[in-house]
Structure formats: structure tokens, C-alpha cells
């Protein structure tokens, strides 16, 4: 199963979903028909939680679920919105229920495989048509309206990248962030969002922080059958919100713009991502065919250089990372290259690119090589949250894509105004705030 299938066809098995009368009813069917036997005490509750997962999966239109068969993932409490909860569904019962369903042909279960000593790929459980029909016969459409007990905020540990519990000093601000996210998710849930010939999109959002509540914080569309943020730019143009076609509005060159406005400096060039570089160094002879769009490629190169300048500790690390990108790009087949057939001498090009970007941004280059990307992402995520709240107050649906938003075409001009206003409110300056349609 590839990554696309994981994102588009499955939901994660949730170990803390509540036991319900409906899940008890479905469990009773499998017990009385002899599919599941030998349940006693707490195992009955845990098996009902498995049924609740199955009901949620079917009612949300998924083909199946991703399930860890590694018992270590069941030994620790689950963290929901910064709070550690005890798992309500144990490993032994979960494995027993799915084994029983598989033995009777109700599911096909791929248990995954070991990647390394400390990491195991999660397996998938695919539902049979018969199981889907049984579930549908046991529940009304409105029995489960939406997902419950899902993270709307995650804080990841920088050392392990695992989700961690909120610390005492974080809980007040965490509660405010949770409230904002829940309110906006409730607003989104009432809207009709689809793409490409009516495929339904669920726009549940989670805000993910790295290390602390002042780092990163961007919004991600997770737990969904189709993640709209992973659609190509062309596919995103087919998104429909409440029967209206949409446009994607973007803050142009946002991170360098934030540097200039927070430092009260003025950029005196034409484009923050287009380096003034010797074309003969970057572009070799282009032999026949259609000539590449040099300006577009230069801007892409400049943006890649700037991303690394802001996300590394040193100039040498930045150059090495950029040279690696250029080298790996050249090794791809031509249709997949970002810089097709035009680059030579990746190390020399990387050195030159970084040098000209330092010169282009000489007024703020004292801020370079300080690993500031995560802080700048926190700024842009806070700005986007302001945009979303202002849009919600006006009844406008906005789907965030990190530092841009997808909105109904009829609301384009009003949202552009909201985005500029939110930037000014947060930063206090807006000399370099440019909002454009992608």
C-alpha cells in the first residue's frame, strides 16, 4: 500500500473512541453469530470500542483503516489536545476481534512489517462489502454525525517528534487555541466542500506545534479520506465550496516579507526570491526544443535557497543542503525534474545562489542561519488563524493551505482585504504585505 492510498482510502484506528449503544448492538451481532467468542469483563468494552471504530469508518466513507499490530503502541496513554488519556482499547482484544473478523472473511488484514528495530509500518484493514452492509443495516445515517475525540492541537517533542503532553505553564494558552480550532472546525463541518466531479472533502483541521506553543503551529487537514492540502495546484482549482467555484489567495514571499516588516526595513529590489545571478553560471547551453522559463526557474531556485538560509545553523550547511537538492533533481527522469536540463556544477551554483541571496537581502541578512523557519511559521500560522476567524465572523469559508487560503470566488476581494488587515494587525507593519491569486 502506497502513501496515496494511506491518505485517501483509510482512517486511523482510534484507541479512545467511546463505547456506544450502537457499537454494543453491532458487537452483539458478531457474538450471537459466533464470529467473536470468549469475551469477558473489560474485553467486552474494548471490543465495543473496536466496533465503534468500524462504524465511524463506514459512516465516513472510508474503505478501511490503518491499524498498528505492534503492542508497544498500546502501552502508553494517548495524547488528545495536550492531555494524556488512558487507552480504552487494549492490544489483546483489538487483535482478537480483527483476527476473528478476518477468519470469517469480513476483513482483509495486512499486518505491516518491521522497518527497523524501533519502527514498524502500520498495517491496513480492508472491509468486505458484506461487513459494510452489516454495519449500515445496524445504524441510521445520522447515528454518527462527525468525528469525536480528535486532536485539534498537537505539540511534538523536538527530540523524538512524538506528540507530547502539555506542560503546566502551557495549559492556559493551549485552551484558548483548542477553543479557536474547535469553533472553526464546527463551522467547517456545516459547509459543503468537494472537488473533481463532486468528491466530498472533509476539512477537519489540526494545529501542530514543534517543541512549544511558539514554534511552527501551522494547520493541517488530517484524519480525512482525502487531504485537500495534498492535492496538486491544478486539482485545488476544482474545489467547490457551497456550490461556488474557488480561488487560492497567497501571501507572496511571506517569510522574507516578515523579516523586513519586523525589522522595519525596506526591500529595494523587484522580487524577494529572484536572485541577480550570472545566467551563464546557472544555465548551460539548452540544446533545441522549447527554451525554459528562466525567470520562473530562477525564482524557484531563489526560494529554495532562501528556505535553507532560514532553516540552517550555518552557511556551509545551507550550501550543502542546496547542492544536495540540485544534485538529486538532476538524477530524476526529465518529467519529474524541478529544474529540467539547465543546471550544471551543483556545488558552484549553490555557493553562487547563497551569496547573491545574502547580497539581495543585505538589510536583514544578520538574521540568516539562525534556524528561524519554525518561528516564522508560527507567525504565519497566527496570521492565518486571524484570517480564518475574521472570515468565519462574516460567514466566509476559508480552507487554509499553510500561508494561503482557498475561498469562494465571490468573496475574493473581501478576503484579500481581510488577509492584509490580519497581517497588519499581527505584525504592526504591512509595507511588504502582498496578497495574490495563485
SELO-677692 format. One record per residue (C-alpha): residue number from 1; x, y, z. Coordinates in steps of 0.05 Angstrom, whole numbers. Example, Ala and Ser with C-alpha at 12.3 -4.5 7.8 and 13.67 -1.06 7.14 Angstrom:
BEGIN
> 1, 246, -90, 156
> 2, 273, -21, 143
# end
This chain:
BEGIN
> 1, 0, 0, 0
> 2, 30, 66, -20
> 3, 27, 134, 13
> 4, -30, 159, -31
> 5, -73, 100, -11
> 6, -57, 113, 62
> 7, -81, 185, 56
> 8, -141, 175, 11
> 9, -171, 108, 29
> 10, -163, 96, 104
> 11, -173, 126, 173
> 12, -131, 112, 234
> 13, -155, 63, 287
> 14, -173, 106, 347
> 15, -159, 72, 414
> 16, -201, 120, 455
> 17, -268, 124, 420
> 18, -326, 116, 469
> 19, -368, 54, 474
> 20, -439, 68, 450
> 21, -505, 32, 448
> 22, -497, 26, 373
> 23, -428, -6, 378
> 24, -455, -54, 431
> 25, -511, -73, 383
> 26, -461, -88, 327
> 27, -416, -127, 374
> 28, -476, -168, 398
> 29, -489, -188, 325
> 30, -419, -216, 317
> 31, -423, -251, 385
> 32, -491, -284, 372
> 33, -469, -307, 302
> 34, -407, -340, 332
> 35, -356, -295, 298
> 36, -327, -267, 363
> 37, -325, -312, 424
> 38, -296, -313, 494
> 39, -305, -240, 514
> 40, -307, -226, 588
> 41, -304, -165, 633
> 42, -264, -106, 605
> 43, -254, -143, 538
> 44, -328, -132, 523
> 45, -319, -56, 529
> 46, -255, -58, 488
> 47, -288, -100, 433
> 48, -346, -50, 431
> 49, -294, 5, 421
> 50, -268, -34, 360
> 51, -339, -36, 333
> 52, -345, 39, 344
> 53, -283, 47, 301
> 54, -313, 4, 247
> 55, -379, 44, 249
> 56, -342, 110, 245
> 57, -301, 85, 186
> 58, -361, 61, 146
> 59, -403, 123, 161
> 60, -347, 169, 138
> 61, -340, 132, 72
> 62, -272, 100, 82
> 63, -250, 34, 51
> 64, -216, 11, 115
> 65, -169, 33, 170
> 66, -95, 34, 187
> 67, -80, -8, 248
> 68, -16, -18, 288
> 69, -2, -90, 304
> 70, 57, -70, 349
> 71, 36, -78, 422
> 72, 83, -21, 443
> 73, 34, 29, 412
> 74, -18, 6, 462
> 75, 24, 12, 525
> 76, 21, 87, 532
> 77, -34, 137, 542
> 78, -59, 174, 480
> 79, -50, 250, 479
> 80, -110, 289, 457
> 81, -103, 365, 455
> 82, -43, 363, 501
> 83, -75, 319, 554
> 84, -54, 247, 565
> 85, -112, 198, 567
> 86, -111, 124, 584
> 87, -126, 80, 524
> 88, -195, 49, 526
> 89, -180, -6, 478
> 90, -126, -57, 495
> 91, -79, -92, 448
> 92, -101, -164, 461
> 93, -175, -150, 450
> 94, -162, -109, 387
> 95, -120, -164, 356
> 96, -171, -217, 376
> 97, -230, -180, 345
> 98, -195, -166, 279
> 99, -168, -237, 275
> 100, -239, -264, 285
> 101, -266, -218, 231
> 102, -211, -238, 184
> 103, -222, -313, 197
> 104, -295, -305, 176
> 105, -279, -264, 114
> 106, -305, -197, 138
> 107, -238, -162, 131
> 108, -172, -170, 96
> 109, -116, -152, 145
> 110, -45, -134, 125
> 111, -6, -131, 189
> 112, 51, -87, 164
> 113, 125, -102, 171
> 114, 185, -81, 210
> 115, 225, -22, 181
> 116, 279, -21, 235
> 117, 289, -43, 307
> 118, 248, 16, 333
> 119, 198, 27, 277
> 120, 144, -14, 246
> 121, 100, 4, 186
> 122, 26, 3, 204
> 123, -17, -49, 171
> 124, -84, -39, 138
> 125, -153, -70, 150
> 126, -196, -71, 87
> 127, -271, -82, 97
> 128, -310, -131, 55
> 129, -375, -109, 22
> 130, -413, -156, 68
> 131, -384, -122, 130
> 132, -403, -54, 103
> 133, -474, -76, 91
> 134, -479, -106, 161
> 135, -456, -40, 192
> 136, -504, 1, 150
> 137, -562, -44, 170
> 138, -546, -32, 244
> 139, -544, 43, 243
> 140, -581, 103, 216
> 141, -544, 154, 174
> 142, -550, 206, 229
> 143, -526, 158, 283
> 144, -455, 186, 279
> 145, -451, 256, 253
> 146, -377, 272, 257
> 147, -311, 250, 286
> 148, -303, 257, 361
> 149, -242, 256, 406
> 150, -195, 280, 353
> 151, -135, 325, 364
> 152, -146, 397, 343
> 153, -78, 415, 373
> 154, -14, 374, 376
> 155, 53, 391, 408
> 156, 110, 348, 384
> 157, 174, 334, 422
> 158, 234, 362, 384
> 159, 279, 304, 403
> 160, 233, 246, 385
> 161, 180, 281, 342
> 162, 127, 244, 382
> 163, 65, 280, 409
> 164, 76, 303, 480
> 165, 33, 325, 538
> 166, 23, 399, 552
> 167, 64, 428, 608
> 168, 33, 465, 666
> 169, 52, 534, 640
> 170, 24, 519, 571
> 171, -47, 500, 590
> 172, -79, 569, 592
> 173, -57, 588, 522
> 174, -69, 516, 498
> 175, -142, 520, 520
> 176, -151, 584, 480
> 177, -121, 552, 418
> 178, -164, 490, 426
> 179, -227, 533, 432
> 180, -210, 571, 368
> 181, -196, 507, 330
> 182, -259, 472, 354
> 183, -301, 533, 336
> 184, -273, 535, 266
> 185, -279, 460, 255
> 186, -352, 464, 277
> 187, -362, 520, 226
> 188, -328, 479, 171
> 189, -369, 417, 187
> 190, -433, 454, 167
> 191, -406, 470, 97
> 192, -408, 431, 33
> 193, -337, 423, 5
> 194, -320, 380, -55
> 195, -271, 375, -113
> 196, -264, 340, -180
> 197, -333, 316, -201
> 198, -365, 321, -132
> 199, -316, 281, -89
> 200, -332, 303, -18
> 201, -277, 337, 23
> 202, -278, 337, 99
> 203, -240, 397, 124
> 204, -223, 378, 196
> 205, -162, 419, 218
> 206, -108, 406, 269
> 207, -56, 457, 290
> 208, 12, 425, 301
> 209, 67, 458, 343
> 210, 140, 437, 348
> 211, 173, 437, 417
> 212, 128, 492, 446
> 213, 67, 535, 432
> 214, 110, 590, 399
> 215, 142, 547, 345
> 216, 111, 524, 279
> 217, 36, 518, 293
> 218, 12, 510, 221
> 219, -56, 480, 206
> 220, -62, 411, 175
> 221, -122, 375, 145
> 222, -115, 307, 179
> 223, -158, 246, 195
> 224, -192, 252, 127
> 225, -203, 205, 69
> 226, -179, 259, 21
> 227, -130, 311, 47
> 228, -143, 374, 7
> 229, -75, 402, 25
> 230, -40, 346, -13
> 231, -78, 359, -77
> 232, -39, 387, -135
> 233, -48, 461, -150
> 234, -87, 441, -212
> 235, -134, 396, -171
> 236, -143, 451, -119
> 237, -172, 495, -173
> 238, -231, 446, -177
> 239, -250, 454, -104
> 240, -322, 476, -95
> 241, -347, 508, -30
> 242, -423, 511, -21
> 243, -433, 505, -97
> 244, -385, 562, -111
> 245, -321, 557, -151
> 246, -259, 578, -112
> 247, -193, 616, -116
> 248, -129, 607, -77
> 249, -102, 671, -46
> 250, -29, 672, -24
> 251, 17, 718, 15
> 252, 73, 730, -34
> 253, 144, 717, -8
> 254, 116, 715, 62
> 255, 177, 696, 104
> 256, 225, 748, 76
> 257, 169, 799, 79
> 258, 161, 783, 154
> 259, 236, 794, 164
> 260, 233, 863, 133
> 261, 170, 886, 168
> 262, 190, 861, 237
> 263, 258, 895, 228
> 264, 225, 959, 200
> 265, 270, 955, 138
> 266, 251, 967, 65
> 267, 267, 918, 9
> 268, 292, 957, -51
> 269, 291, 902, -103
> 270, 237, 876, -151
> 271, 224, 805, -125
> 272, 249, 776, -59
> 273, 261, 708, -90
> 274, 294, 726, -156
> 275, 370, 729, -149
> 276, 414, 774, -191
> 277, 460, 719, -215
> 278, 503, 705, -276
> 279, 458, 664, -322
> 280, 518, 632, -355
> 281, 537, 601, -288
> 282, 468, 573, -274
> 283, 444, 555, -343
> 284, 484, 514, -392
> 285, 471, 511, -466
> 286, 400, 490, -478
> 287, 401, 444, -538
> 288, 339, 452, -581
> 289, 266, 447, -562
> 290, 228, 500, -523
> 291, 272, 546, -482
> 292, 258, 542, -408
> 293, 225, 599, -370
> 294, 289, 626, -339
> 295, 253, 676, -294
> 296, 208, 622, -265
> 297, 266, 575, -253
> 298, 309, 629, -222
> 299, 252, 647, -174
> 300, 245, 575, -155
> 301, 320, 569, -143
> 302, 320, 633, -102
> 303, 262, 608, -60
> 304, 296, 541, -47
> 305, 360, 579, -26
> 306, 320, 625, 20
> 307, 284, 567, 53
> 308, 351, 536, 71
> 309, 382, 602, 92
> 310, 327, 610, 144
> 311, 327, 537, 166
> 312, 401, 522, 177
> 313, 453, 539, 230
> 314, 509, 557, 183
> 315, 524, 580, 112
> 316, 562, 515, 98
> 317, 503, 473, 119
> 318, 458, 515, 76
> 319, 503, 507, 14
> 320, 508, 432, 26
> 321, 433, 424, 31
> 322, 420, 465, -32
> 323, 474, 428, -72
> 324, 442, 362, -50
> 325, 374, 386, -75
> 326, 403, 405, -143
> 327, 442, 340, -149
> 328, 381, 297, -132
> 329, 339, 337, -181
> 330, 387, 322, -238
> 331, 382, 248, -223
> 332, 306, 247, -234
> 333, 275, 229, -300
> 334, 261, 293, -340
> 335, 185, 297, -329
> 336, 196, 299, -254
> 337, 252, 350, -251
> 338, 241, 417, -219
> 339, 299, 448, -259
> 340, 299, 408, -324
> 341, 363, 404, -366
> 342, 391, 472, -346
> 343, 436, 464, -285
> 344, 510, 447, -283
> 345, 560, 443, -226
> 346, 511, 439, -168
> 347, 561, 459, -114
> 348, 585, 521, -151
> 349, 513, 541, -167
> 350, 493, 532, -93
> 351, 551, 575, -70
> 352, 534, 630, -120
> 353, 459, 627, -104
> 354, 470, 634, -29
> 355, 519, 691, -40
> 356, 472, 732, -84
> 357, 413, 720, -36
> 358, 456, 747, 21
> 359, 471, 809, -22
> 360, 399, 816, -45
> 361, 376, 817, 28
> 362, 435, 853, 58
> 363, 390, 895, 103
> 364, 365, 833, 141
> 365, 420, 782, 129
> 366, 442, 787, 201
> 367, 380, 744, 214
> 368, 404, 688, 168
> 369, 429, 619, 191
> 370, 391, 622, 257
> 371, 342, 566, 244
> 372, 285, 616, 244
> 373, 238, 580, 197
> 374, 196, 549, 253
> 375, 188, 617, 286
> 376, 167, 648, 220
> 377, 118, 591, 210
> 378, 89, 608, 278
> 379, 79, 680, 255
> 380, 46, 659, 190
> 381, 2, 608, 225
> 382, -22, 661, 275
> 383, -37, 707, 218
> 384, -76, 653, 182
> 385, -116, 639, 246
> 386, -135, 713, 247
> 387, -156, 708, 175
> 388, -199, 646, 189
> 389, -233, 678, 249
> 390, -249, 742, 211
> 391, -275, 701, 152
> 392, -318, 659, 198
> 393, -348, 722, 230
> 394, -370, 743, 161
> 395, -395, 673, 143
> 396, -339, 662, 92
> 397, -310, 592, 86
> 398, -234, 592, 80
> 399, -192, 529, 74
> 400, -121, 542, 98
> 401, -61, 516, 59
> 402, -5, 537, 106
> 403, 5, 610, 85
> 404, -51, 614, 34
> 405, -126, 602, 35
> 406, -177, 573, -14
> 407, -241, 614, -13
> 408, -305, 622, -55
> 409, -290, 664, -117
> 410, -347, 712, -99
> 411, -311, 730, -34
> 412, -243, 741, -66
> 413, -236, 817, -57
> 414, -264, 816, 14
> 415, -216, 760, 35
> 416, -156, 797, 4
> 417, -176, 856, 48
> 418, -182, 810, 109
> 419, -113, 780, 95
> 420, -80, 848, 91
> 421, -116, 872, 153
> 422, -95, 809, 192
> 423, -22, 817, 171
> 424, -22, 890, 195
> 425, -57, 873, 260
> 426, -7, 819, 277
> 427, 59, 849, 252
> 428, 44, 923, 261
> 429, 72, 939, 192
> 430, 49, 919, 122
> 431, 97, 952, 74
> 432, 115, 885, 44
> 433, 48, 851, 50
> 434, 26, 828, -19
> 435, -34, 782, -29
> 436, -41, 750, -97
> 437, -83, 696, -131
> 438, -44, 633, -146
# end
